[in-house]
């Protein structure tokens, strides 16, 4: 009898403990040790495209894990400053396409765009880091993070670059990018720049991207070119490149407007002077 009473009390206590304060059955919480965390695969390093129309490739067949794995050119290409996720390291793969490059092996790095499947890019056309733009007319490159390491190379104003904050040393930081003014990539051996010659403002970076993309548009895309420039003016009116964008959209208009303004100012001053002399009599 005593054993029966104890068993009944134990069952009642167990039933009570499995209910919440409102008398409802308590929720069942999964043991944290039983939680399965999905494995994150694919490229994970944030970066950006360095070129207008940077090449993008997809697998052509099965990935065999070696240099015989084929890739083919894919469209659309990547835009300048397009955000991507990058793999850890580059690997050799075989290009499948038109001669003379068909069958040749190149270095590619796995690249995931914001839309579409994961693919591959040339390592020199993408870079991990953050976006900035050259804001100074005399942005000199350096081979190291010291003034004495100055090189005789000036990075063109308006060049969109990618920099890694972890490479910052004092007032210097390393950059990656393509200088359209000189038509060359920034070389790894001479890639340091003074931080104060860069702008990280979103309005400056994005307007520079629109300006450069418009300037690279072929003659057959004149309408698209003008639309890109108009978008840059309207969306980023406080950009440090506003005058450059206006000049690209209206060649010669800046100088003409300045002359008109000076003439108008002179005429106003003359009228005021005449009124002054009229009041004397």
C-alpha positions as CSV (number, residue, x, y, z in Angstrom):
1,X,0.0,0.0,0.0
2,X,2.8,2.4,0.9
3,X,4.6,1.6,-2.3
4,X,1.4,2.4,-4.3
5,X,1.0,5.8,-2.6
6,X,4.6,6.8,-3.3
7,X,4.2,5.7,-7.0
8,X,1.1,7.8,-7.3
9,X,2.8,10.9,-5.9
10,X,5.8,10.5,-8.2
11,X,3.5,10.3,-11.3
12,X,1.6,13.4,-10.1
13,X,4.9,15.4,-9.7
14,X,6.1,14.3,-13.1
15,X,2.9,15.4,-14.7
16,X,3.1,18.8,-13.0
17,X,6.7,19.3,-14.0
18,X,5.7,18.8,-17.7
19,X,3.2,21.6,-17.6
20,X,3.8,25.4,-17.7
21,X,2.3,27.9,-15.3
22,X,-1.0,27.9,-17.2
23,X,-1.5,24.2,-16.8
24,X,-0.7,23.5,-20.4
25,X,1.8,20.9,-21.5
26,X,5.3,22.4,-21.4
27,X,7.2,22.7,-24.7
28,X,9.9,20.1,-25.4
29,X,13.3,21.7,-25.9
30,X,15.8,19.9,-28.0
31,X,19.1,19.0,-26.3
32,X,21.8,21.4,-27.7
33,X,24.0,18.5,-28.2
34,X,21.4,17.1,-30.6
35,X,21.3,20.3,-32.7
36,X,22.8,19.7,-36.2
37,X,24.6,22.8,-37.6
38,X,24.7,22.6,-41.4
39,X,28.3,22.8,-42.8
40,X,29.0,26.0,-44.6
41,X,30.5,25.3,-48.0
42,X,31.7,27.3,-50.9
43,X,33.4,30.7,-51.1
44,X,33.0,32.8,-47.9
45,X,35.5,35.8,-48.2
46,X,33.8,39.1,-49.0
47,X,35.3,40.9,-52.0
48,X,34.6,42.9,-55.2
49,X,35.2,42.9,-58.9
50,X,38.0,45.2,-60.1
51,X,37.0,45.6,-63.7
52,X,34.1,46.8,-65.9
53,X,32.9,43.6,-67.4
54,X,35.2,41.2,-65.4
55,X,35.1,37.7,-66.8
56,X,33.0,35.0,-65.1
57,X,33.1,31.3,-65.7
58,X,31.0,28.2,-64.9
59,X,32.0,24.5,-64.7
60,X,31.9,22.7,-68.0
61,X,31.3,19.1,-67.0
62,X,32.2,17.4,-63.7
63,X,34.6,18.9,-61.2
64,X,37.4,16.3,-61.0
65,X,39.3,18.3,-58.5
66,X,42.4,18.7,-60.7
67,X,43.6,21.0,-63.6
68,X,41.7,19.0,-66.1
69,X,38.4,20.3,-64.8
70,X,36.9,22.5,-67.5
71,X,35.3,25.9,-67.3
72,X,33.4,28.0,-69.9
73,X,32.7,31.7,-70.2
74,X,29.4,32.8,-68.8
75,X,27.2,35.8,-69.3
76,X,26.6,38.4,-67.9
77,X,30.0,39.5,-66.9
78,X,30.8,41.1,-63.5
79,X,30.4,44.8,-63.2
80,X,33.0,47.1,-61.6
81,X,32.7,47.1,-57.8
82,X,30.2,44.1,-57.8
83,X,30.2,42.4,-54.4
84,X,31.2,38.7,-54.5
85,X,32.3,36.0,-52.1
86,X,35.7,34.4,-52.8
87,X,37.3,31.1,-52.1
88,X,40.4,30.6,-50.1
89,X,42.9,30.0,-52.9
90,X,43.2,29.8,-56.7
91,X,43.5,26.6,-58.6
92,X,44.4,25.6,-62.2
93,X,41.6,24.7,-64.5
94,X,41.2,24.2,-68.2
95,X,39.4,26.7,-70.4
96,X,36.8,25.4,-72.8
97,X,36.0,27.9,-75.5
98,X,37.2,29.4,-78.8
99,X,40.7,29.1,-80.1
100,X,43.4,29.9,-79.4
101,X,42.8,29.6,-75.7
102,X,40.7,26.4,-75.8
103,X,42.4,23.7,-73.8
104,X,44.8,26.1,-72.1
105,X,45.1,26.1,-68.3
106,X,44.7,29.2,-66.2
107,X,44.4,30.0,-62.5
108,X,40.9,30.6,-61.3
109,X,39.4,31.4,-57.9
110,X,35.9,30.2,-56.9
111,X,33.6,33.2,-56.9
112,X,29.9,33.5,-55.8
113,X,27.9,36.4,-57.1
114,X,24.8,37.8,-55.4
115,X,22.6,36.2,-58.0
116,X,23.1,32.9,-59.9
117,X,25.3,29.9,-59.2
118,X,28.8,29.9,-57.8
119,X,31.4,30.1,-60.5
120,X,35.0,31.1,-61.1
121,X,37.0,34.3,-61.9
122,X,40.5,35.2,-62.7
123,X,42.3,36.0,-59.4
124,X,43.7,39.3,-60.7
125,X,40.1,40.6,-61.6
126,X,38.7,40.2,-58.1
127,X,40.0,41.0,-54.6
128,X,38.9,40.5,-51.0
129,X,38.4,43.7,-48.9
130,X,36.5,46.9,-49.0
131,X,35.8,49.5,-51.7
132,X,37.4,52.9,-52.0
133,X,38.2,55.4,-54.7
134,X,41.3,57.5,-55.4
135,X,40.4,61.0,-54.5
136,X,43.7,62.9,-54.9
137,X,45.3,64.0,-58.1
138,X,48.8,63.0,-56.8
139,X,48.1,59.6,-55.2
140,X,51.5,58.1,-55.4
141,X,52.1,54.3,-55.0
142,X,54.7,52.9,-52.7
143,X,56.5,49.6,-52.6
144,X,56.2,49.6,-48.8
145,X,54.5,51.4,-45.9
146,X,57.2,54.2,-45.7
147,X,57.7,57.5,-47.4
148,X,61.2,56.3,-48.5
149,X,59.4,53.5,-50.5
150,X,57.8,56.0,-52.9
151,X,57.6,54.9,-56.5
152,X,57.4,57.1,-59.6
153,X,53.8,55.9,-60.2
154,X,50.7,58.0,-59.7
155,X,47.4,56.2,-59.5
156,X,44.8,58.0,-61.6
157,X,42.2,60.0,-59.7
158,X,38.8,58.2,-59.8
159,X,40.3,54.7,-59.8
160,X,38.1,52.3,-57.9
161,X,40.2,50.1,-55.6
162,X,39.7,47.4,-53.0
163,X,41.7,47.6,-49.8
164,X,42.2,45.2,-46.9
165,X,42.1,47.0,-43.5
166,X,44.4,44.3,-42.1
167,X,47.2,45.6,-44.4
168,X,47.1,49.1,-42.9
169,X,50.5,50.2,-41.5
170,X,50.5,53.7,-40.0
171,X,49.2,56.1,-42.7
172,X,49.5,53.4,-45.5
173,X,47.3,50.6,-46.8
174,X,47.6,48.1,-49.7
175,X,45.2,48.3,-52.6
176,X,44.2,46.2,-55.6
177,X,42.6,47.7,-58.7
178,X,42.8,48.5,-62.4
179,X,44.0,52.0,-63.4
180,X,42.0,52.8,-66.5
181,X,44.0,56.0,-66.9
182,X,47.2,54.0,-67.4
183,X,45.5,50.8,-68.6
184,X,47.3,48.6,-66.0
185,X,46.6,46.7,-62.9
186,X,48.1,47.8,-59.6
187,X,51.1,45.5,-59.2
188,X,51.5,43.6,-55.9
189,X,55.1,44.8,-55.6
190,X,54.0,48.5,-55.6
191,X,50.6,48.5,-54.0
192,X,50.8,50.7,-50.9
193,X,49.1,54.1,-50.9
194,X,48.5,56.9,-48.4
195,X,45.2,56.3,-46.7
196,X,44.3,60.0,-46.8
197,X,44.4,60.0,-50.7
198,X,41.4,57.6,-50.7
199,X,37.7,58.2,-50.2
200,X,35.6,55.6,-48.6
201,X,32.3,57.6,-48.8
202,X,29.6,55.5,-50.5
203,X,28.5,58.4,-52.7
204,X,32.1,58.9,-54.0
205,X,32.7,55.2,-54.6
206,X,29.4,54.6,-56.4
207,X,29.5,57.7,-58.5
208,X,33.0,56.8,-59.6
209,X,31.8,53.3,-60.5
210,X,29.0,54.8,-62.7
211,X,31.4,57.3,-64.3
212,X,34.0,54.6,-65.2
213,X,31.3,52.2,-66.4
214,X,29.9,54.9,-68.6
215,X,33.3,55.9,-70.0
216,X,34.0,52.3,-70.9
217,X,30.7,51.8,-72.8
218,X,31.2,51.3,-76.6
219,X,30.0,53.9,-79.1
220,X,26.9,51.7,-79.9
221,X,25.8,52.1,-76.3
222,X,25.7,55.9,-76.3
223,X,22.2,56.0,-74.8
224,X,23.2,53.7,-72.0
225,X,26.3,55.8,-71.4
226,X,24.3,59.0,-70.9
227,X,21.8,57.2,-68.7
228,X,24.6,56.0,-66.4
229,X,26.0,59.5,-66.2
230,X,22.6,61.1,-65.5
231,X,22.0,58.5,-62.7
232,X,25.4,59.4,-61.2
233,X,24.5,63.1,-61.1
234,X,21.0,62.6,-59.7
235,X,21.8,59.9,-57.2
236,X,25.1,61.3,-55.9
237,X,24.9,65.1,-56.2
238,X,27.4,65.6,-53.3
239,X,30.1,63.4,-54.9
240,X,33.6,64.8,-55.3
241,X,33.4,63.6,-58.9
242,X,30.3,65.7,-59.7
243,X,32.1,68.1,-62.0
244,X,33.9,65.2,-63.8
245,X,30.5,63.5,-64.4
246,X,28.9,66.7,-65.6
247,X,31.7,67.3,-68.0
248,X,31.5,63.7,-69.4
249,X,27.7,64.2,-69.9
250,X,28.0,67.7,-71.3
251,X,31.4,68.2,-72.8
252,X,32.4,71.9,-72.8
253,X,29.3,72.9,-70.9
254,X,31.2,73.6,-67.7
255,X,33.5,76.2,-69.2
256,X,30.6,77.8,-71.2
257,X,28.5,78.1,-68.1
258,X,31.4,79.7,-66.2
259,X,31.9,82.2,-69.0
260,X,28.2,83.0,-69.0
261,X,28.2,83.5,-65.3
262,X,31.2,85.9,-65.5
263,X,29.5,87.9,-68.2
264,X,26.3,88.0,-66.3
265,X,28.2,89.2,-63.2
266,X,29.9,91.9,-65.2
267,X,26.6,93.1,-66.7
268,X,25.0,93.2,-63.2
269,X,27.8,95.2,-61.8
270,X,27.6,97.7,-64.8
271,X,23.9,98.2,-64.3
272,X,24.3,98.8,-60.6
273,X,27.1,101.3,-61.4
274,X,24.8,103.1,-63.8
275,X,22.0,103.2,-61.2
276,X,24.4,104.7,-58.7
277,X,25.4,107.5,-61.1
278,X,21.8,108.2,-62.0
279,X,20.9,108.6,-58.3
280,X,23.5,111.4,-58.0
281,X,21.7,113.6,-60.5
